[in-house]
Amino acid sequence: MYVHNLGACSMSTKEDELIEANDGNPVDRLQLIKVAHTNKTTGQIQDPVIKGVVDLVEAEIVSQSQPLSDDGDSTGASTNLSLLQINEMVEKAVPKRKGGRLVGLARRASSYPASSSQAPYADPMILEELHDKDERIGALEEQNTTILSENATIRSENATILAEYVNQTAEYVVGSISF
């Protein structure tokens, strides 16, 4: 049995809260596991499997990362690993249940790519195609506006011609009637 400390809060809801607290930026799965499985009273991860995963991934992060600051101040040092790299480390370290579900993570967290907790992966070719279609839609909207403007001008001209025709016809009819 895997112990989490979320209470009535789901893992997905907790992830949403962490994203909101992080100014809308996605959080890595390591952070999500740590928050979900850390005892609020003791500050320790109770589940030995999850604790082992966290320790393993943190050690791997330390071994693969280089400090971003060289001034000797370790408090300002951070890792240069991406969210995707950290999430992949977590996926490799976490045991899998039947169906490939990751232990300690919500189904939602494992149902989309690790690179983002909000947006799915977008293929660059698809993005280019969407951009091209957006440009084409813009051109068609502009063309439509031009056509509508031309139609309004033609309607106005037609109304003027019709009014002149009615006047000429009325003059002709009145002029041809003799009293």
VMD Tcl script that builds the backbone (N, CA, C; Angstrom):
set m [mol new atoms 537]
animate dup $m
set s [atomselect $m all]
$s set {name element resname resid chain x y z} {
  {N N MET 1 A 0.841 -1.182 0.000}
  {CA C MET 1 A 0.000 0.000 0.000}
  {C C MET 1 A 0.879 1.236 0.000}
  {N N TYR 2 A 0.564 2.171 -0.872}
  {CA C TYR 2 A 1.346 3.398 -1.000}
  {C C TYR 2 A 0.631 4.523 -0.262}
  {N N VAL 3 A 1.346 5.166 0.653}
  {CA C VAL 3 A 0.754 6.159 1.537}
  {C C VAL 3 A 0.957 7.559 0.961}
  {N N HIS 4 A -0.158 8.286 0.807}
  {CA C HIS 4 A -0.036 9.699 0.445}
  {C C HIS 4 A -0.729 10.512 1.526}
  {N N ASN 5 A -0.458 11.775 1.555}
  {CA C ASN 5 A -0.977 12.651 2.607}
  {C C ASN 5 A -1.811 13.780 2.026}
  {N N LEU 6 A -2.605 13.469 1.025}
  {CA C LEU 6 A -3.422 14.491 0.385}
  {C C LEU 6 A -4.804 14.612 1.010}
  {N N GLY 7 A -5.197 13.647 1.803}
  {CA C GLY 7 A -6.537 13.684 2.376}
  {C C GLY 7 A -7.569 13.520 1.282}
  {N N ALA 8 A -8.581 14.400 1.281}
  {CA C ALA 8 A -9.649 14.318 0.291}
  {C C ALA 8 A -9.255 14.947 -1.044}
  {N N CYS 9 A -8.118 15.574 -1.105}
  {CA C CYS 9 A -7.622 16.236 -2.316}
  {C C CYS 9 A -7.033 15.187 -3.267}
  {N N SER 10 A -7.410 15.231 -4.520}
  {CA C SER 10 A -6.843 14.281 -5.479}
  {C C SER 10 A -5.452 14.735 -5.914}
  {N N MET 11 A -4.718 13.811 -6.486}
  {CA C MET 11 A -3.373 14.123 -6.976}
  {C C MET 11 A -3.458 15.188 -8.069}
  {N N SER 12 A -4.465 15.089 -8.929}
  {CA C SER 12 A -4.632 16.068 -10.005}
  {C C SER 12 A -4.937 17.451 -9.458}
  {N N THR 13 A -5.779 17.507 -8.434}
  {CA C THR 13 A -6.102 18.790 -7.804}
  {C C THR 13 A -4.863 19.379 -7.154}
  {N N LYS 14 A -4.077 18.554 -6.478}
  {CA C LYS 14 A -2.839 19.026 -5.854}
  {C C LYS 14 A -1.878 19.550 -6.912}
  {N N GLU 15 A -1.807 18.848 -8.041}
  {CA C GLU 15 A -0.939 19.301 -9.129}
  {C C GLU 15 A -1.399 20.671 -9.638}
  {N N ASP 16 A -2.714 20.844 -9.793}
  {CA C ASP 16 A -3.247 22.137 -10.221}
  {C C ASP 16 A -2.892 23.240 -9.223}
  {N N GLU 17 A -2.986 22.930 -7.926}
  {CA C GLU 17 A -2.636 23.904 -6.885}
  {C C GLU 17 A -1.156 24.283 -6.971}
  {N N LEU 18 A -0.297 23.299 -7.191}
  {CA C LEU 18 A 1.138 23.566 -7.299}
  {C C LEU 18 A 1.440 24.421 -8.536}
  {N N ILE 19 A 0.760 24.146 -9.621}
  {CA C ILE 19 A 0.950 24.931 -10.847}
  {C C ILE 19 A 0.518 26.374 -10.603}
  {N N GLU 20 A -0.624 26.530 -9.950}
  {CA C GLU 20 A -1.114 27.878 -9.649}
  {C C GLU 20 A -0.147 28.614 -8.726}
  {N N ALA 21 A 0.378 27.927 -7.722}
  {CA C ALA 21 A 1.341 28.539 -6.806}
  {C C ALA 21 A 2.657 28.862 -7.510}
  {N N ASN 22 A 2.922 28.190 -8.619}
  {CA C ASN 22 A 4.151 28.392 -9.398}
  {C C ASN 22 A 3.899 29.352 -10.569}
  {N N ASP 23 A 2.954 30.269 -10.402}
  {CA C ASP 23 A 2.615 31.281 -11.414}
  {C C ASP 23 A 2.194 30.670 -12.746}
  {N N GLY 24 A 1.503 29.539 -12.693}
  {CA C GLY 24 A 0.994 28.908 -13.905}
  {C C GLY 24 A 2.006 28.038 -14.626}
  {N N ASN 25 A 3.214 27.944 -14.094}
  {CA C ASN 25 A 4.240 27.108 -14.717}
  {C C ASN 25 A 4.107 25.672 -14.233}
  {N N PRO 26 A 4.317 24.706 -15.122}
  {CA C PRO 26 A 4.190 23.308 -14.718}
  {C C PRO 26 A 5.240 22.928 -13.676}
  {N N VAL 27 A 4.888 21.966 -12.853}
  {CA C VAL 27 A 5.814 21.461 -11.837}
  {C C VAL 27 A 6.253 20.067 -12.247}
  {N N ASP 28 A 7.455 19.696 -11.820}
  {CA C ASP 28 A 7.930 18.369 -12.196}
  {C C ASP 28 A 7.280 17.311 -11.308}
  {N N ARG 29 A 7.340 16.082 -11.760}
  {CA C ARG 29 A 6.706 14.973 -11.045}
  {C C ARG 29 A 7.381 14.680 -9.713}
  {N N LEU 30 A 8.666 14.994 -9.616}
  {CA C LEU 30 A 9.372 14.795 -8.341}
  {C C LEU 30 A 8.768 15.695 -7.278}
  {N N GLN 31 A 8.556 16.952 -7.624}
  {CA C GLN 31 A 7.955 17.888 -6.675}
  {C C GLN 31 A 6.546 17.430 -6.290}
  {N N LEU 32 A 5.784 16.969 -7.259}
  {CA C LEU 32 A 4.431 16.485 -7.003}
  {C C LEU 32 A 4.437 15.291 -6.047}
  {N N ILE 33 A 5.335 14.338 -6.284}
  {CA C ILE 33 A 5.429 13.167 -5.402}
  {C C ILE 33 A 5.834 13.590 -3.995}
  {N N LYS 34 A 6.806 14.481 -3.897}
  {CA C LYS 34 A 7.273 14.915 -2.575}
  {C C LYS 34 A 6.149 15.586 -1.788}
  {N N VAL 35 A 5.402 16.471 -2.436}
  {CA C VAL 35 A 4.306 17.161 -1.747}
  {C C VAL 35 A 3.211 16.169 -1.347}
  {N N ALA 36 A 2.895 15.252 -2.240}
  {CA C ALA 36 A 1.799 14.314 -1.997}
  {C C ALA 36 A 2.123 13.296 -0.917}
  {N N HIS 37 A 3.388 12.945 -0.766}
  {CA C HIS 37 A 3.735 11.840 0.136}
  {C C HIS 37 A 4.482 12.273 1.402}
  {N N THR 38 A 4.694 13.566 1.575}
  {CA C THR 38 A 5.379 14.045 2.776}
  {C C THR 38 A 4.367 14.258 3.894}
  {N N ASN 39 A 4.652 13.681 5.057}
  {CA C ASN 39 A 3.791 13.842 6.225}
  {C C ASN 39 A 3.858 15.293 6.681}
  {N N LYS 40 A 2.706 15.921 6.840}
  {CA C LYS 40 A 2.660 17.333 7.206}
  {C C LYS 40 A 3.198 17.589 8.606}
  {N N THR 41 A 3.072 16.627 9.483}
  {CA C THR 41 A 3.525 16.796 10.858}
  {C C THR 41 A 5.027 16.578 10.991}
  {N N THR 42 A 5.508 15.461 10.449}
  {CA C THR 42 A 6.926 15.122 10.618}
  {C C THR 42 A 7.817 15.678 9.523}
  {N N GLY 43 A 7.227 16.024 8.370}
  {CA C GLY 43 A 8.014 16.509 7.248}
  {C C GLY 43 A 8.784 15.401 6.547}
  {N N GLN 44 A 8.459 14.148 6.828}
  {CA C GLN 44 A 9.153 12.997 6.258}
  {C C GLN 44 A 8.224 12.237 5.310}
  {N N ILE 45 A 8.821 11.570 4.340}
  {CA C ILE 45 A 8.052 10.689 3.458}
  {C C ILE 45 A 7.946 9.350 4.163}
  {N N GLN 46 A 6.705 8.921 4.418}
  {CA C GLN 46 A 6.467 7.710 5.204}
  {C C GLN 46 A 6.652 6.431 4.391}
  {N N ASP 47 A 6.235 6.461 3.148}
  {CA C ASP 47 A 6.269 5.265 2.314}
  {C C ASP 47 A 7.704 4.987 1.872}
  {N N PRO 48 A 8.257 3.812 2.233}
  {CA C PRO 48 A 9.652 3.522 1.884}
  {C C PRO 48 A 9.902 3.433 0.374}
  {N N VAL 49 A 8.919 2.968 -0.387}
  {CA C VAL 49 A 9.091 2.880 -1.841}
  {C C VAL 49 A 9.208 4.282 -2.438}
  {N N ILE 50 A 8.306 5.158 -2.034}
  {CA C ILE 50 A 8.308 6.532 -2.543}
  {C C ILE 50 A 9.564 7.263 -2.064}
  {N N LYS 51 A 9.952 7.039 -0.806}
  {CA C LYS 51 A 11.168 7.668 -0.271}
  {C C LYS 51 A 12.378 7.236 -1.093}
  {N N GLY 52 A 12.442 5.951 -1.443}
  {CA C GLY 52 A 13.535 5.448 -2.266}
  {C C GLY 52 A 13.557 6.091 -3.647}
  {N N VAL 53 A 12.377 6.273 -4.237}
  {CA C VAL 53 A 12.278 6.916 -5.542}
  {C C VAL 53 A 12.781 8.354 -5.459}
  {N N VAL 54 A 12.315 9.093 -4.451}
  {CA C VAL 54 A 12.717 10.496 -4.282}
  {C C VAL 54 A 14.221 10.599 -4.077}
  {N N ASP 55 A 14.767 9.761 -3.198}
  {CA C ASP 55 A 16.214 9.790 -2.939}
  {C C ASP 55 A 17.009 9.457 -4.205}
  {N N LEU 56 A 16.567 8.450 -4.950}
  {CA C LEU 56 A 17.251 8.036 -6.169}
  {C C LEU 56 A 17.236 9.158 -7.211}
  {N N VAL 57 A 16.079 9.755 -7.432}
  {CA C VAL 57 A 15.954 10.811 -8.443}
  {C C VAL 57 A 16.750 12.047 -8.019}
  {N N GLU 58 A 16.691 12.410 -6.738}
  {CA C GLU 58 A 17.464 13.571 -6.275}
  {C C GLU 58 A 18.962 13.337 -6.442}
  {N N ALA 59 A 19.413 12.127 -6.159}
  {CA C ALA 59 A 20.829 11.815 -6.345}
  {C C ALA 59 A 21.204 11.873 -7.826}
  {N N GLU 60 A 20.336 11.384 -8.682}
  {CA C GLU 60 A 20.591 11.422 -10.118}
  {C C GLU 60 A 20.613 12.862 -10.625}
  {N N ILE 61 A 19.728 13.698 -10.105}
  {CA C ILE 61 A 19.708 15.114 -10.486}
  {C C ILE 61 A 21.022 15.777 -10.100}
  {N N VAL 62 A 21.487 15.510 -8.892}
  {CA C VAL 62 A 22.753 16.089 -8.431}
  {C C VAL 62 A 23.906 15.623 -9.306}
  {N N SER 63 A 23.907 14.344 -9.665}
  {CA C SER 63 A 25.024 13.818 -10.459}
  {C C SER 63 A 25.006 14.328 -11.902}
  {N N GLN 64 A 23.828 14.624 -12.438}
  {CA C GLN 64 A 23.729 15.048 -13.832}
  {C C GLN 64 A 23.728 16.561 -14.017}
  {N N SER 65 A 23.534 17.294 -12.949}
  {CA C SER 65 A 23.407 18.739 -13.105}
  {C C SER 65 A 24.682 19.441 -12.685}
  {N N GLN 66 A 24.808 20.655 -13.177}
  {CA C GLN 66 A 25.927 21.511 -12.806}
  {C C GLN 66 A 25.332 22.772 -12.207}
  {N N PRO 67 A 25.956 23.332 -11.194}
  {CA C PRO 67 A 25.434 24.570 -10.628}
  {C C PRO 67 A 25.433 25.682 -11.675}
  {N N LEU 68 A 24.391 26.517 -11.614}
  {CA C LEU 68 A 24.293 27.630 -12.545}
  {C C LEU 68 A 25.122 28.815 -12.088}
  {N N SER 69 A 25.503 28.849 -10.801}
  {CA C SER 69 A 26.325 29.953 -10.308}
  {C C SER 69 A 27.658 29.403 -9.839}
  {N N ASP 70 A 28.717 30.109 -10.175}
  {CA C ASP 70 A 30.060 29.663 -9.807}
  {C C ASP 70 A 30.644 30.487 -8.673}
  {N N ASP 71 A 29.813 31.230 -7.962}
  {CA C ASP 71 A 30.335 32.106 -6.926}
  {C C ASP 71 A 30.503 31.417 -5.581}
  {N N GLY 72 A 30.290 30.112 -5.539}
  {CA C GLY 72 A 30.485 29.362 -4.300}
  {C C GLY 72 A 29.283 29.402 -3.384}
  {N N ASP 73 A 28.267 30.132 -3.740}
  {CA C ASP 73 A 27.062 30.232 -2.925}
  {C C ASP 73 A 26.100 29.146 -3.364}
  {N N SER 74 A 26.031 28.073 -2.615}
  {CA C SER 74 A 25.209 26.933 -3.017}
  {C C SER 74 A 23.722 27.211 -2.846}
  {N N THR 75 A 23.359 28.237 -2.073}
  {CA C THR 75 A 21.938 28.511 -1.890}
  {C C THR 75 A 21.307 29.021 -3.173}
  {N N GLY 76 A 22.082 29.691 -4.022}
  {CA C GLY 76 A 21.535 30.202 -5.270}
  {C C GLY 76 A 21.702 29.235 -6.414}
  {N N ALA 77 A 22.376 28.126 -6.180}
  {CA C ALA 77 A 22.624 27.172 -7.256}
  {C C ALA 77 A 21.349 26.419 -7.581}
  {N N SER 78 A 21.159 26.153 -8.835}
  {CA C SER 78 A 19.994 25.418 -9.289}
  {C C SER 78 A 20.456 24.401 -10.314}
  {N N THR 79 A 19.551 23.532 -10.732}
  {CA C THR 79 A 19.938 22.537 -11.725}
  {C C THR 79 A 19.665 23.096 -13.110}
  {N N ASN 80 A 20.388 22.574 -14.068}
  {CA C ASN 80 A 20.133 22.980 -15.448}
  {C C ASN 80 A 19.358 21.902 -16.190}
  {N N LEU 81 A 18.720 21.007 -15.461}
  {CA C LEU 81 A 17.912 19.946 -16.068}
  {C C LEU 81 A 16.519 20.483 -16.355}
  {N N SER 82 A 15.969 20.063 -17.463}
  {CA C SER 82 A 14.632 20.510 -17.827}
  {C C SER 82 A 13.574 19.706 -17.063}
  {N N LEU 83 A 12.381 20.228 -17.103}
  {CA C LEU 83 A 11.238 19.548 -16.492}
  {C C LEU 83 A 11.077 18.163 -17.113}
  {N N LEU 84 A 11.239 18.087 -18.410}
  {CA C LEU 84 A 11.116 16.811 -19.117}
  {C C LEU 84 A 12.147 15.805 -18.620}
  {N N GLN 85 A 13.402 16.245 -18.446}
  {CA C GLN 85 A 14.455 15.337 -17.989}
  {C C GLN 85 A 14.161 14.824 -16.572}
  {N N ILE 86 A 13.721 15.719 -15.708}
  {CA C ILE 86 A 13.401 15.311 -14.331}
  {C C ILE 86 A 12.226 14.335 -14.341}
  {N N ASN 87 A 11.202 14.636 -15.136}
  {CA C ASN 87 A 10.043 13.750 -15.213}
  {C C ASN 87 A 10.420 12.371 -15.759}
  {N N GLU 88 A 11.332 12.334 -16.715}
  {CA C GLU 88 A 11.786 11.047 -17.253}
  {C C GLU 88 A 12.545 10.258 -16.188}
  {N N MET 89 A 13.339 10.939 -15.366}
  {CA C MET 89 A 14.052 10.266 -14.268}
  {C C MET 89 A 13.054 9.654 -13.291}
  {N N VAL 90 A 11.999 10.412 -12.981}
  {CA C VAL 90 A 10.970 9.914 -12.058}
  {C C VAL 90 A 10.290 8.692 -12.662}
  {N N GLU 91 A 9.928 8.772 -13.949}
  {CA C GLU 91 A 9.260 7.638 -14.604}
  {C C GLU 91 A 10.106 6.379 -14.582}
  {N N LYS 92 A 11.421 6.541 -14.770}
  {CA C LYS 92 A 12.309 5.374 -14.756}
  {C C LYS 92 A 12.439 4.788 -13.355}
  {N N ALA 93 A 12.398 5.654 -12.327}
  {CA C ALA 93 A 12.621 5.202 -10.958}
  {C C ALA 93 A 11.365 4.642 -10.299}
  {N N VAL 94 A 10.207 5.105 -10.712}
  {CA C VAL 94 A 8.953 4.712 -10.069}
  {C C VAL 94 A 8.516 3.340 -10.553}
  {N N PRO 95 A 8.126 2.465 -9.618}
  {CA C PRO 95 A 7.604 1.159 -10.043}
  {C C PRO 95 A 6.287 1.327 -10.804}
  {N N LYS 96 A 6.003 0.389 -11.686}
  {CA C LYS 96 A 4.787 0.435 -12.495}
  {C C LYS 96 A 3.792 -0.590 -11.978}
  {N N ARG 97 A 2.531 -0.209 -12.003}
  {CA C ARG 97 A 1.453 -1.147 -11.687}
  {C C ARG 97 A 0.951 -1.768 -12.979}
  {N N LYS 98 A -0.035 -2.643 -12.847}
  {CA C LYS 98 A -0.657 -3.219 -14.028}
  {C C LYS 98 A -1.166 -2.090 -14.915}
  {N N GLY 99 A -1.058 -2.267 -16.202}
  {CA C GLY 99 A -1.527 -1.247 -17.134}
  {C C GLY 99 A -0.537 -0.109 -17.310}
  {N N GLY 100 A 0.627 -0.202 -16.684}
  {CA C GLY 100 A 1.646 0.816 -16.859}
  {C C GLY 100 A 1.484 2.055 -16.013}
  {N N ARG 101 A 0.510 2.045 -15.096}
  {CA C ARG 101 A 0.300 3.209 -14.246}
  {C C ARG 101 A 1.468 3.349 -13.289}
  {N N LEU 102 A 1.915 4.587 -13.100}
  {CA C LEU 102 A 3.051 4.864 -12.227}
  {C C LEU 102 A 2.609 4.931 -10.771}
  {N N VAL 103 A 3.303 4.228 -9.902}
  {CA C VAL 103 A 3.004 4.244 -8.475}
  {C C VAL 103 A 3.279 5.637 -7.928}
  {N N GLY 104 A 2.346 6.153 -7.147}
  {CA C GLY 104 A 2.559 7.438 -6.499}
  {C C GLY 104 A 2.176 8.640 -7.330}
  {N N LEU 105 A 1.732 8.422 -8.556}
  {CA C LEU 105 A 1.312 9.523 -9.410}
  {C C LEU 105 A -0.116 9.308 -9.863}
  {N N ALA 106 A -0.821 10.404 -10.046}
  {CA C ALA 106 A -2.194 10.325 -10.524}
  {C C ALA 106 A -2.219 9.830 -11.954}
  {N N ARG 107 A -3.315 9.250 -12.346}
  {CA C ARG 107 A -3.486 8.772 -13.714}
  {C C ARG 107 A -3.299 9.920 -14.700}
  {N N ARG 108 A -3.779 11.106 -14.327}
  {CA C ARG 108 A -3.666 12.266 -15.208}
  {C C ARG 108 A -2.209 12.603 -15.492}
  {N N ALA 109 A -1.361 12.525 -14.493}
  {CA C ALA 109 A 0.043 12.894 -14.673}
  {C C ALA 109 A 0.748 11.954 -15.629}
  {N N SER 110 A 0.273 10.726 -15.734}
  {CA C SER 110 A 0.942 9.784 -16.632}
  {C C SER 110 A 0.204 9.652 -17.956}
  {N N SER 111 A -0.872 10.407 -18.142}
  {CA C SER 111 A -1.658 10.243 -19.360}
  {C C SER 111 A -1.275 11.216 -20.457}
  {N N TYR 112 A -0.342 12.105 -20.190}
  {CA C TYR 112 A 0.132 13.015 -21.226}
  {C C TYR 112 A 1.627 13.158 -21.098}
  {N N PRO 113 A 2.269 13.722 -22.106}
  {CA C PRO 113 A 3.725 13.791 -22.104}
  {C C PRO 113 A 4.278 14.528 -20.894}
  {N N ALA 114 A 5.476 14.145 -20.489}
  {CA C ALA 114 A 6.092 14.695 -19.302}
  {C C ALA 114 A 6.542 16.139 -19.476}
  {N N SER 115 A 6.587 16.636 -20.676}
  {CA C SER 115 A 7.135 17.960 -20.914}
  {C C SER 115 A 6.234 19.070 -20.402}
  {N N SER 116 A 4.961 18.821 -20.196}
  {CA C SER 116 A 4.067 19.873 -19.750}
  {C C SER 116 A 2.887 19.264 -19.030}
  {N N SER 117 A 2.493 19.897 -17.957}
  {CA C SER 117 A 1.332 19.392 -17.251}
  {C C SER 117 A 0.064 20.071 -17.749}
  {N N GLN 118 A 0.178 21.019 -18.650}
  {CA C GLN 118 A -0.994 21.705 -19.170}
  {C C GLN 118 A -1.241 21.421 -20.650}
  {N N ALA 119 A -0.226 21.534 -21.461}
  {CA C ALA 119 A -0.408 21.405 -22.893}
  {C C ALA 119 A 0.282 20.150 -23.419}
  {N N PRO 120 A -0.400 19.423 -24.310}
  {CA C PRO 120 A 0.239 18.256 -24.893}
  {C C PRO 120 A 1.352 18.665 -25.850}
  {N N TYR 121 A 2.210 17.708 -26.198}
  {CA C TYR 121 A 3.305 17.953 -27.127}
  {C C TYR 121 A 2.742 18.375 -28.473}
  {N N ALA 122 A 3.334 19.397 -29.062}
  {CA C ALA 122 A 2.889 19.870 -30.369}
  {C C ALA 122 A 4.003 19.639 -31.368}
  {N N ASP 123 A 3.704 18.883 -32.393}
  {CA C ASP 123 A 4.656 18.590 -33.453}
  {C C ASP 123 A 4.958 19.875 -34.222}
  {N N PRO 124 A 6.225 20.199 -34.444}
  {CA C PRO 124 A 6.568 21.425 -35.176}
  {C C PRO 124 A 5.928 21.504 -36.563}
  {N N MET 125 A 5.790 20.365 -37.232}
  {CA C MET 125 A 5.141 20.374 -38.550}
  {C C MET 125 A 3.673 20.765 -38.430}
  {N N ILE 126 A 3.025 20.286 -37.387}
  {CA C ILE 126 A 1.621 20.634 -37.170}
  {C C ILE 126 A 1.505 22.109 -36.828}
  {N N LEU 127 A 2.426 22.613 -35.987}
  {CA C LEU 127 A 2.400 24.037 -35.647}
  {C C LEU 127 A 2.596 24.901 -36.886}
  {N N GLU 128 A 3.505 24.492 -37.777}
  {CA C GLU 128 A 3.728 25.242 -39.016}
  {C C GLU 128 A 2.481 25.211 -39.891}
  {N N GLU 129 A 1.856 24.042 -39.959}
  {CA C GLU 129 A 0.637 23.908 -40.755}
  {C C GLU 129 A -0.478 24.784 -40.173}
  {N N LEU 130 A -0.590 24.815 -38.850}
  {CA C LEU 130 A -1.589 25.679 -38.209}
  {C C LEU 130 A -1.298 27.152 -38.500}
  {N N HIS 131 A -0.021 27.516 -38.448}
  {CA C HIS 131 A 0.366 28.892 -38.742}
  {C C HIS 131 A -0.022 29.260 -40.173}
  {N N ASP 132 A 0.254 28.343 -41.122}
  {CA C ASP 132 A -0.106 28.576 -42.525}
  {C C ASP 132 A -1.612 28.724 -42.678}
  {N N LYS 133 A -2.351 27.873 -41.981}
  {CA C LYS 133 A -3.815 27.948 -42.058}
  {C C LYS 133 A -4.330 29.247 -41.433}
  {N N ASP 134 A -3.708 29.682 -40.343}
  {CA C ASP 134 A -4.082 30.963 -39.734}
  {C C ASP 134 A -3.870 32.106 -40.719}
  {N N GLU 135 A -2.732 32.073 -41.427}
  {CA C GLU 135 A -2.457 33.113 -42.426}
  {C C GLU 135 A -3.492 33.064 -43.545}
  {N N ARG 136 A -3.848 31.856 -43.980}
  {CA C ARG 136 A -4.834 31.705 -45.050}
  {C C ARG 136 A -6.202 32.197 -44.589}
  {N N ILE 137 A -6.555 31.885 -43.350}
  {CA C ILE 137 A -7.838 32.358 -42.804}
  {C C ILE 137 A -7.844 33.881 -42.760}
  {N N GLY 138 A -6.728 34.473 -42.337}
  {CA C GLY 138 A -6.632 35.937 -42.300}
  {C C GLY 138 A -6.812 36.538 -43.679}
  {N N ALA 139 A -6.174 35.936 -44.692}
  {CA C ALA 139 A -6.294 36.423 -46.064}
  {C C ALA 139 A -7.732 36.271 -46.562}
  {N N LEU 140 A -8.367 35.147 -46.251}
  {CA C LEU 140 A -9.756 34.934 -46.669}
  {C C LEU 140 A -10.712 35.913 -45.976}
  {N N GLU 141 A -10.458 36.202 -44.700}
  {CA C GLU 141 A -11.293 37.178 -43.992}
  {C C GLU 141 A -11.144 38.563 -44.622}
  {N N GLU 142 A -9.917 38.911 -44.994}
  {CA C GLU 142 A -9.671 40.201 -45.653}
  {C C GLU 142 A -10.375 40.248 -47.007}
  {N N GLN 143 A -10.277 39.142 -47.759}
  {CA C GLN 143 A -10.938 39.054 -49.061}
  {C C GLN 143 A -12.455 39.154 -48.885}
  {N N ASN 144 A -12.986 38.512 -47.869}
  {CA C ASN 144 A -14.422 38.555 -47.598}
  {C C ASN 144 A -14.864 39.989 -47.292}
  {N N THR 145 A -14.073 40.714 -46.497}
  {CA C THR 145 A -14.391 42.099 -46.161}
  {C C THR 145 A -14.412 42.952 -47.431}
  {N N THR 146 A -13.438 42.736 -48.308}
  {CA C THR 146 A -13.381 43.477 -49.572}
  {C C THR 146 A -14.610 43.185 -50.425}
  {N N ILE 147 A -14.970 41.924 -50.533}
  {CA C ILE 147 A -16.135 41.531 -51.330}
  {C C ILE 147 A -17.410 42.144 -50.755}
  {N N LEU 148 A -17.562 42.102 -49.439}
  {CA C LEU 148 A -18.750 42.694 -48.818}
  {C C LEU 148 A -18.813 44.196 -49.082}
  {N N SER 149 A -17.669 44.862 -49.036}
  {CA C SER 149 A -17.610 46.293 -49.316}
  {C C SER 149 A -17.993 46.575 -50.766}
  {N N GLU 150 A -17.451 45.769 -51.683}
  {CA C GLU 150 A -17.789 45.924 -53.100}
  {C C GLU 150 A -19.276 45.679 -53.332}
  {N N ASN 151 A -19.839 44.680 -52.672}
  {CA C ASN 151 A -21.272 44.392 -52.799}
  {C C ASN 151 A -22.116 45.562 -52.309}
  {N N ALA 152 A -21.712 46.183 -51.221}
  {CA C ALA 152 A -22.451 47.334 -50.698}
  {C C ALA 152 A -22.414 48.485 -51.713}
  {N N THR 153 A -21.244 48.692 -52.345}
  {CA C THR 153 A -21.112 49.743 -53.367}
  {C C THR 153 A -22.005 49.428 -54.565}
  {N N ILE 154 A -21.998 48.194 -55.007}
  {CA C ILE 154 A -22.829 47.785 -56.145}
  {C C ILE 154 A -24.311 47.957 -55.815}
  {N N ARG 155 A -24.724 47.578 -54.601}
  {CA C ARG 155 A -26.126 47.760 -54.189}
  {C C ARG 155 A -26.516 49.235 -54.230}
  {N N SER 156 A -25.606 50.074 -53.761}
  {CA C SER 156 A -25.861 51.510 -53.758}
  {C C SER 156 A -25.995 52.034 -55.192}
  {N N GLU 157 A -25.077 51.608 -56.066}
  {CA C GLU 157 A -25.149 52.016 -57.472}
  {C C GLU 157 A -26.430 51.505 -58.115}
  {N N ASN 158 A -26.800 50.279 -57.837}
  {CA C ASN 158 A -28.037 49.705 -58.381}
  {C C ASN 158 A -29.254 50.487 -57.904}
  {N N ALA 159 A -29.254 50.885 -56.655}
  {CA C ALA 159 A -30.378 51.660 -56.127}
  {C C ALA 159 A -30.471 53.008 -56.842}
  {N N THR 160 A -29.310 53.630 -57.099}
  {CA C THR 160 A -29.285 54.915 -57.812}
  {C C THR 160 A -29.790 54.745 -59.237}
  {N N ILE 161 A -29.317 53.708 -59.918}
  {CA C ILE 161 A -29.748 53.437 -61.301}
  {C C ILE 161 A -31.240 53.152 -61.330}
  {N N LEU 162 A -31.737 52.384 -60.390}
  {CA C LEU 162 A -33.170 52.063 -60.327}
  {C C LEU 162 A -33.991 53.322 -60.100}
  {N N ALA 163 A -33.506 54.190 -59.222}
  {CA C ALA 163 A -34.234 55.433 -58.956}
  {C C ALA 163 A -34.274 56.306 -60.218}
  {N N GLU 164 A -33.157 56.391 -60.960}
  {CA C GLU 164 A -33.125 57.153 -62.200}
  {C C GLU 164 A -34.071 56.539 -63.230}
  {N N TYR 165 A -34.083 55.232 -63.331}
  {CA C TYR 165 A -34.956 54.530 -64.272}
  {C C TYR 165 A -36.419 54.801 -63.942}
  {N N VAL 166 A -36.760 54.745 -62.674}
  {CA C VAL 166 A -38.141 54.998 -62.256}
  {C C VAL 166 A -38.519 56.438 -62.620}
  {N N ASN 167 A -37.611 57.392 -62.383}
  {CA C ASN 167 A -37.892 58.794 -62.729}
  {C C ASN 167 A -38.069 58.959 -64.233}
  {N N GLN 168 A -37.191 58.343 -65.040}
  {CA C GLN 168 A -37.284 58.455 -66.493}
  {C C GLN 168 A -38.554 57.803 -67.005}
  {N N THR 169 A -38.897 56.658 -66.432}
  {CA C THR 169 A -40.103 55.956 -66.846}
  {C C THR 169 A -41.322 56.782 -66.483}
  {N N ALA 170 A -41.325 57.384 -65.318}
  {CA C ALA 170 A -42.445 58.214 -64.882}
  {C C ALA 170 A -42.567 59.431 -65.800}
  {N N GLU 171 A -41.442 60.055 -66.179}
  {CA C GLU 171 A -41.477 61.216 -67.075}
  {C C GLU 171 A -41.992 60.794 -68.445}
  {N N TYR 172 A -41.566 59.639 -68.913}
  {CA C TYR 172 A -41.994 59.149 -70.213}
  {C C TYR 172 A -43.485 58.888 -70.223}
  {N N VAL 173 A -43.948 58.234 -69.153}
  {CA C VAL 173 A -45.365 57.903 -69.058}
  {C C VAL 173 A -46.175 59.185 -68.973}
  {N N VAL 174 A -45.745 60.115 -68.151}
  {CA C VAL 174 A -46.476 61.378 -67.985}
  {C C VAL 174 A -46.425 62.170 -69.300}
  {N N GLY 175 A -45.295 62.156 -69.996}
  {CA C GLY 175 A -45.155 62.903 -71.259}
  {C C GLY 175 A -45.947 62.293 -72.391}
  {N N SER 176 A -46.207 61.010 -72.362}
  {CA C SER 176 A -46.930 60.364 -73.449}
  {C C SER 176 A -48.444 60.425 -73.270}
  {N N ILE 177 A -48.890 60.807 -72.111}
  {CA C ILE 177 A -50.331 60.920 -71.870}
  {C C ILE 177 A -50.742 62.328 -72.260}
  {N N SER 178 A -51.722 62.416 -73.127}
  {CA C SER 178 A -52.203 63.731 -73.512}
  {C C SER 178 A -53.600 63.943 -72.964}
  {N N PHE 179 A -53.821 65.110 -72.552}
  {CA C PHE 179 A -55.113 65.448 -71.958}
  {C C PHE 179 A -55.948 66.199 -72.898}
}
mol reanalyze $m
mol bondsrecalc $m
mol representation Tube
mol addrep $m
